[in-house]
Amino acid sequence: MRILFFLVGAFASPILLEPYASTMVIPSTAAATARTNIDTSDTSGTASAVPKAVYKPQIACRANNPNTDSIIPILNATATPVPKIFLEPITTTTVSTQPPTPQSFFTLMTYSDASFCLGADSFRGSRVLLLLCSDRRTTILRTGDGMTFKKGFCVDVTDGLGDELQAWTCVDNLNQGFKWARESTTVAIRDTITWRGLCMGVDEVVEGARVRMMPCDGGMNQMWIGLDSHGW
């Protein structure tokens, strides 16, 4: 009977659930609390707690048997994942505070004689001439790379042949696509007006001379000065 009782006592011992420290982790926040490490050398069936650093807990099952130190892991505690924060890109809209460039009315005078200006009558096909700057027909509106006369007429290369110039209804084509180049000197600012490699000029600086496109040679008869209230 004693032998049977001993066997029953040996194999019918209760199973205790104890915290078992297996992995050391570094606390990530100030809110982390200290835990204890169980001394596994204890065979008395009771846990002796020795304060240690912060550990990641593991739940294990230990048989309360002085003849065995076997520990059966049951559940590994997992750390709470740190939530990811996604920031949506901020879309900004830039609004220009620069005022639009005003349209500039000006007189285009010859560089060699400031008393003569470019002008024409306000009807289609009228010739572009050198006129006295006091003549009302010499007021021109500059728009982009073209020159617009009063009442919506533009300087136009007649038939696109690169010779005579005329006043014509403003249209978006190469006949009115002039280019401007500015040269600054110690005396004054002068401009060159070109179209397809040709320069705007006159054969002679006199009243009534026809203005036409000609091969560029850098002469004073191909130089112009634009004057207006906006300092063009």
C-alpha positions as CSV (number, residue, x, y, z in Angstrom):
1,M,0.0,0.0,0.0
2,R,2.8,2.3,0.7
3,I,4.4,1.7,-2.6
4,L,1.1,2.4,-4.4
5,F,0.6,5.6,-2.5
6,F,4.1,6.8,-3.4
7,L,3.5,6.2,-7.0
8,V,0.2,8.0,-6.9
9,G,1.9,10.9,-5.0
10,A,4.6,11.0,-7.6
11,F,2.4,11.2,-10.7
12,A,-0.7,12.9,-9.4
13,S,1.0,16.2,-8.4
14,P,-0.9,19.4,-9.5
15,I,0.3,21.4,-12.5
16,L,1.0,25.0,-11.8
17,L,0.9,27.9,-14.4
18,E,3.9,30.1,-13.7
19,P,5.3,33.1,-15.5
20,Y,8.6,32.2,-17.1
21,A,11.0,34.8,-18.5
22,S,12.7,33.7,-21.6
23,T,13.5,36.8,-23.7
24,M,14.9,40.1,-22.7
25,V,13.4,43.2,-24.4
26,I,14.2,46.8,-24.0
27,P,11.2,48.9,-22.9
28,S,10.1,51.4,-25.6
29,T,8.1,53.7,-23.4
30,A,8.2,55.2,-20.0
31,A,5.0,53.3,-19.2
32,A,6.8,49.9,-19.3
33,T,6.6,48.1,-15.9
34,A,9.2,45.9,-14.2
35,R,8.5,42.2,-14.4
36,T,10.3,39.3,-12.5
37,N,12.5,36.5,-13.7
38,I,11.7,33.1,-12.3
39,D,14.7,31.2,-10.9
40,T,14.6,27.9,-12.8
41,S,17.0,26.3,-10.3
42,D,14.2,26.1,-7.8
43,T,13.0,22.5,-7.4
44,S,10.8,23.0,-4.4
45,G,7.7,23.4,-6.4
46,T,7.4,27.1,-5.5
47,A,8.6,30.1,-7.5
48,S,11.4,32.3,-6.0
49,A,11.1,35.7,-7.6
50,V,14.4,37.6,-8.3
51,P,14.0,41.1,-9.5
52,K,15.6,41.5,-12.9
53,A,15.4,43.9,-15.9
54,V,12.3,44.2,-17.9
55,Y,11.6,40.9,-19.7
56,K,9.1,39.8,-22.2
57,P,6.8,37.3,-20.4
58,Q,6.1,33.8,-21.5
59,I,3.5,31.6,-19.9
60,A,4.8,28.1,-19.3
61,C,3.7,24.9,-17.5
62,R,6.1,23.4,-14.9
63,A,5.4,20.1,-13.3
64,N,5.6,20.5,-9.5
65,N,8.0,17.5,-9.3
66,P,11.4,17.8,-7.5
67,N,12.8,15.2,-9.9
68,T,12.3,17.2,-13.1
69,D,13.1,20.7,-14.3
70,S,11.2,20.3,-17.6
71,I,9.1,23.3,-18.6
72,I,6.5,23.1,-21.3
73,P,5.9,26.4,-23.1
74,I,2.2,27.1,-23.6
75,L,1.8,30.7,-24.9
76,N,4.4,33.3,-25.9
77,A,3.2,36.8,-25.2
78,T,3.6,39.1,-28.1
79,A,4.4,42.8,-28.0
80,T,1.7,45.3,-29.0
81,P,2.6,46.5,-32.6
82,V,3.4,50.2,-32.9
83,P,0.7,51.8,-35.1
84,K,2.0,53.4,-38.3
85,I,1.1,56.9,-39.1
86,F,0.6,57.9,-42.7
87,L,0.6,61.6,-43.6
88,E,-1.2,62.7,-46.7
89,P,0.8,65.0,-48.9
90,I,-0.3,68.7,-48.6
91,T,-1.3,70.2,-52.0
92,T,-0.6,73.9,-52.3
93,T,-1.7,76.3,-55.0
94,T,0.6,79.2,-55.8
95,V,-1.3,82.3,-56.8
96,S,0.7,84.9,-58.7
97,T,0.6,88.4,-57.2
98,Q,2.3,90.0,-60.2
99,P,0.0,92.3,-62.1
100,P,-0.4,91.6,-65.8
101,T,1.9,93.4,-68.2
102,P,0.0,96.5,-69.5
103,Q,-0.4,97.1,-73.2
104,S,2.1,99.8,-74.2
105,F,1.3,102.6,-76.7
106,F,4.5,104.0,-78.0
107,T,6.1,105.7,-81.0
108,L,8.9,103.9,-82.9
109,M,11.4,106.4,-84.1
110,T,14.5,106.0,-86.2
111,Y,17.7,106.0,-84.2
112,S,19.5,108.4,-86.6
113,D,16.8,111.1,-86.5
114,A,14.3,111.3,-83.6
115,S,11.9,113.4,-85.5
116,F,10.8,110.5,-87.8
117,C,8.6,107.7,-86.6
118,L,7.1,104.5,-88.0
119,G,3.4,105.1,-89.1
120,A,0.6,104.1,-91.4
121,D,-3.0,104.8,-92.2
122,S,-5.6,102.7,-90.4
123,F,-6.9,100.6,-93.3
124,R,-5.9,97.3,-94.7
125,G,-3.1,97.5,-97.2
126,S,-1.8,101.0,-96.3
127,R,2.0,101.3,-96.6
128,V,4.2,101.6,-93.6
129,L,6.1,104.8,-93.9
130,L,8.4,107.2,-92.1
131,L,6.3,110.1,-90.8
132,L,6.9,113.0,-88.5
133,C,6.5,111.9,-85.0
134,S,3.9,114.6,-84.4
135,D,1.6,112.8,-86.9
136,R,-1.2,110.9,-85.2
137,R,-0.7,107.9,-87.5
138,T,2.6,107.0,-85.7
139,T,1.0,105.8,-82.5
140,I,1.6,102.0,-82.3
141,L,0.5,99.4,-79.8
142,R,3.1,96.7,-79.2
143,T,1.7,93.2,-78.5
144,G,4.1,90.3,-78.0
145,D,6.4,90.0,-81.0
146,G,4.2,92.0,-83.3
147,M,3.4,95.7,-83.7
148,T,-0.3,96.7,-83.7
149,F,-1.4,100.1,-85.0
150,K,-4.5,101.9,-83.8
151,K,-7.9,100.4,-84.5
152,G,-6.5,96.8,-84.4
153,F,-4.2,96.9,-87.5
154,C,-0.8,95.2,-87.4
155,V,2.4,95.7,-89.3
156,D,2.4,92.9,-91.9
157,V,4.9,91.7,-94.4
158,T,3.2,92.1,-97.7
159,D,2.4,88.7,-99.2
160,G,5.1,87.2,-96.9
161,L,7.8,88.1,-99.5
162,G,10.0,89.9,-97.0
163,D,10.1,93.3,-98.7
164,E,7.3,95.9,-98.4
165,L,5.4,96.4,-95.1
166,Q,1.7,97.2,-94.8
167,A,-1.0,97.7,-92.2
168,W,-3.3,94.7,-92.0
169,T,-5.9,93.1,-89.8
170,C,-4.2,91.3,-86.9
171,V,-3.9,87.6,-87.5
172,D,-1.9,84.8,-86.0
173,N,0.5,84.0,-88.8
174,L,4.2,84.4,-89.7
175,N,3.6,87.6,-91.7
176,Q,3.2,89.5,-88.4
177,G,5.7,87.5,-86.3
178,F,8.5,90.1,-85.8
179,K,11.3,89.6,-83.3
180,W,12.9,92.4,-81.2
181,A,16.5,92.7,-80.1
182,R,17.7,95.4,-77.8
183,E,21.2,96.8,-77.6
184,S,22.2,99.2,-74.9
185,T,24.9,101.8,-75.6
186,T,26.4,104.6,-73.5
187,V,24.3,107.1,-75.5
188,A,20.9,105.4,-75.8
189,I,19.0,102.2,-76.2
190,R,18.4,101.0,-79.7
191,D,16.3,98.1,-81.0
192,T,16.6,95.9,-84.0
193,I,13.4,94.4,-85.5
194,T,13.8,91.3,-87.5
195,W,11.6,88.9,-89.5
196,R,13.1,85.6,-90.9
197,G,16.6,86.9,-90.8
198,L,15.8,90.3,-92.3
199,C,15.9,93.6,-90.5
200,M,13.3,96.4,-90.6
201,G,14.8,99.6,-92.1
202,V,14.6,102.4,-94.6
203,D,16.7,103.2,-97.6
204,E,16.8,106.9,-96.7
205,V,15.7,108.7,-93.5
206,V,13.3,111.2,-94.9
207,E,9.5,111.9,-94.5
208,G,7.4,109.5,-96.5
209,A,10.2,106.9,-97.0
210,R,8.8,103.3,-97.3
211,V,9.8,101.0,-94.5
212,R,10.7,97.5,-95.6
213,M,12.6,94.4,-94.6
214,M,16.2,94.2,-95.9
215,P,19.4,92.2,-95.2
216,C,20.8,93.1,-91.8
217,D,24.0,95.2,-91.9
218,G,24.0,96.9,-88.5
219,G,23.5,100.4,-90.1
220,M,21.7,103.2,-88.3
221,N,18.9,103.0,-90.9
222,Q,18.0,99.7,-89.3
223,M,18.0,100.9,-85.7
224,W,14.9,102.0,-83.8
225,I,14.0,103.6,-80.5
226,G,10.7,102.7,-78.8
227,L,9.4,105.4,-76.4
228,D,6.3,105.1,-74.2
229,S,5.1,105.8,-70.7
230,H,6.1,102.3,-69.5
231,G,9.7,102.7,-70.5
232,W,9.7,100.1,-73.2
